[in-house]
């Protein structure tokens, strides 16, 4: 005798619509990094990159046009850079700073201007980047350890100031930092924190004898990409990527990706003294 089947009590009910993918704008002046990030994020079923931008103005225009869920924003870009564009972008969508800039005053300035996350290349994996995009969309802040350390240092400064009877600095309204994005100068203006250094100083890489292609691949290595992801971003085979990496390691006198990235980013103990 055939077994009786239990009727489905929800038969005939409309099925819930699939969740719309997260819409992301990627802003970075390095086209290889942009392409790599786009390939990495677009490989996830729940994320789509709706636009790329090479500077802060283009990022703002793309955000106005596409109304993304999250913006990934570099700090150092020509024209209007990330710090200048940030207070305008956060009115449209949550912003994650995704950059090589690890100086504490830059991290603090980004947080003061509304960044929902701050990720330093070389301090996160591909999966952690994807998690950060999802977290920030849901209102959960996401920081790599350098940014978290800068935030902790700021909190301690505020506590010390309060303990000594002085008032901690108060962030000004980001809207007052510039009346309109079209009026921003092509450099970082004075911020409410008093930081007037203009565009953050870049790491001096002139001592590294890398070719243009090797420098592009080193950027992607430092951003945490795997060989497979680098190959996809550069439209080359994984074998070619490995050959480039072997030459990079030899030129940087490094034996691992982390050691090469530390020298490339200027965080290795010997980086200020040149290659040793």
Buried (B, 14 or more C-beta within 10 A) or exposed (E): EEEEEEEEEEEEEEEEEEEEBBBBBBBBBBEBBBBBBBBBBBEBEEBBBBBBBBBBBBBBBBBEEBEBBBBBBBBBBEBBBBBBBBBBBBEBBBBBBBBBBBBBBBBBBBBBBBBBBBBBBBBBEBEBBBBBBBBBBEEEBBBBEBBBBBBEEBEEEEEEEEEEEEEEBEBEEBEEBBEEBEEBEBBBEEBBBEBEBEBBEEBEEEEBEBEEBBBBBBBBBBBBBBBEBBBBBBEBEBEBBEEBBEBBBEBBEBEEBEBBBBBBBBBBEEBEEEBE
